[in-house]
Amino acid sequence: MMFKLIQKCAFFLAAFSLCTQAYANEQARQAVIDVVDRFNTEIVKDKAYLSGHREELIKRVDNILTPVIDFDDFSKKVMGKYYRRATPEQRQRFALVTKETLLGAYGGSLLEFDSSKIKVLPLGPQSGREVKVNVEFATEAGAIIAIDFYMESGAESRSWFLSNVVINDINFGLTFRKQFGIMVQNNKNDIDKGIDAWQQSLASKKV
């Protein structure tokens, strides 16, 4: 009798855990939907104006992304093993350089999207602490761009942050970490010079 009671309790707890996780995953997906909707309404649909006003474009991208990206944490991941060696000033500078140059380098690419063909797909099987949310974008030229947003739960309830992005199977977090490591090595392990090279590399990708 006791054994059956324990089995029932274990089943109930397992079912409750699955329901709670599924609800949390949907919250992560909703966070991505909110970001995509803002991209669509505030940038893509206003591309005619923003194409000639770059500062306003960067400002809008900043307003959309800053609430969902912890640039300090993202920078820590990109710096990799060099984060432990860096001074607090170098870490702060790297985070600022990463934010400013990424917004400037990739903000313009949003103007190429077709606002009528942006789709947040249903959640697939999940593993690990991050929630993978798949989004399909289409350019005006008809090219399909698959972007996977990896969302991580924040310290506050119901808060989700973007921890990584994979675009057409290219893992940007991993790619950036490798690139920065090479830049530091090419500059004789001088982190300041590595940051300079990193800034120049991102800035060269402006569209």
N, C-alpha and C positions, 0 to 999 in steps of 0.2 A: 504493500500500500504506500509506504513512504517512498519507495523507489519510483513508483508511477507519479507521485506528487512532484518529486524532484525533476522528472522528465518533463512534466507539463510546465513547470516553472522555467526550466532551461529553454524550452521551445518558445515560451512567451517572451523571454528576455531576448532571444535571438531574433524573433520576429520584430520586436520593438526596436532593436538596434538597426535592423535593415531598413525599417520605415524611417527612422531618424536620419540615417545616412542618405537615403533617397531624397528626403526633404532638403537636407543640407546641399546635396548635389544640385537640386533644382534651384536653390538660392544662388549658387555659383553661376548657373546658366543664366538666371535672370539678371545677374550683375553684368554679364557679357551682353545680353540683349539691350540693357540700358545704355551701355557704351556704344554699341552698334547703332542704336536709334539716334543717339546724339551725333555720331559721325554723319549719319544720313541727313538729319534735319539741319544741323548747324554748319556742315562743311560741304558734303556732296551736292546737296540741292542748292547751295549758294556758291558753286564753283566759279560761275561767271564773274562774280565780284571778287572772290578770294584769289583768283588766279593773278590779279593785278595788285593785290594788297597782301604781300607776304607776311608782314609783321602781324596783321590781324589774323591771318591763317595760323601762324605759330601760337598766337595768344589763345585762339579757340581750341587748338589741339592740346595745349597745356591745361586749359580749364577742364577738358574732358578726361585726360589721362592721369593728371596728378592725384585725384582722389582714389584711383584704383591701382596706382603703381608706387611701391615703396622704393624710390630710386636709391636710397642708401643700401637697402638689402640687395637690390638688383646689382648695384655696383660691387658689393662685396662678393657676389657670386662671379661676376666677370673678372675681378681682380684675382680670384682663386688664391693660390698659395702666397701671392704677393701682398694680400690684404694684411696678413699677420706681420709682415715686414714693414709695411707702410706706417708712417707717422699719422696721427689724427688729422693733421693739416693736409697730408697727401690724400687720405681717404675722402676728406670733405671736398677737396678740389676735384678728385676723380668723379665723385658723384655729381658735382655741378657740371663738369665738362660733359659727362655722359648724358645728362638730362638735356642740356642746352643744344648739344650737337645732334642728338637723336631727333629732337623735335624739329630742328632746322633741316636735317638731312632727309627725313622720311615724311614730314608733314605734307609736302606737295604731292606725294604719290596718292594720297586720298582723293585728289581731284580727278584722278583717272577712272574712278569707279562709277558704275552705272547705278544710280539710286534705286532703280526698279528691280535690280537683281542682286540684292543682299539677303542672304538667308542664314539664320542660326538653326543648325540641325538639331534633331533630338539627341539626347545624351546616349552614348554607347556604353559598353562595359567599362568600368573604372577600376583602377588599381593604384595603390599608394595614397599619400595624403593629398595630392593635387587632384583637382577635377578638370578633365579635359573637355573643352567645349569647342566643337567644330563649327566653323563659319565659312560659307562660300561667298566670295565676292566675284563680280564680273566687271571687266573693264568695258569702256565704250567700244573698244575694238573687238569685243567678244571673247577675250581670254578669261578662263576661269582660274581664280586664285583661291586655293584652299589654305585657310589660316586656322591653326589650332591654338586656342587660348588656354593656358594652364593656370588655373585659379587656385589660390591657397587661402585658407581661412585666417582671418586676422585675429588679434587679441580680443577685439570687441565683438559682441554678439551681432550676427548677421552682416559682418563686414568681410569682404572678399577682395583679395589683391592679385593682380596679374604677376605671376612669378616667372613665366617664360612664354615665348611665342615660337611656333614652328610654321614657317611659310613654305608651301609646296615642298614639304619634307626637309627643309633646311632648318636645323635647330639653331636659332639665333643666339640663345644663351651660351651654348657650347661653342659655337663659331666665334663669338666675341671673346670668350675666355681664351681660346687658342690664339687668336689674333693678338690680344694684349700681351700674352705670355711671350710670343715671338718678338713683339716690339721691345719689351723690356730686355730680353736676351740680346737682341741686336744692338742695344744701347748699353752693353756691358753691365746689365742688371741695375742700371740707374733708373729708379722708378719715376723720378721727375721727367726725365727725357722720354721714358716710355709713355707717360701721360701726354706729353707734347705730341708724340707720334700718333697716339690714339686719337687725339683731337683732330689732327690734320687728316687722318684717314677717314673719320666720320664726316668731316666737313666736305671732303671731296665727293661724297655721295649725294650732295644736294641735287634736287630735281627742279 
